Amino acid sequence: MSRKKHKQDNKKESLILISALINLVIALIGLIKTLIS
C-alpha cells in the first residue's frame, strides 16, 4: 500500500517538473521573440 502511494507521489513530482519545464520554455520563447522584434 505504501509502495503504491510512493509511486503516485513520484508521478505528481514529475508532472510538476514537466509543467515547470514547459513554463520555462514558454518564457524563453517569449524572451527570444522580444529580443528579435
Steps between C-alpha positions, in 0.01 A plus 500: 500500500775745596686397185202601285479839673870560439452428130214753483716763674775446243247545219377824660857628535585421138181678384601810698850477351362467145265798543788705642714411197216595263461835678876555468491425126202736450684773692813447287298516176337822619841645584643405159198649320545823698869514410434435129224762462 
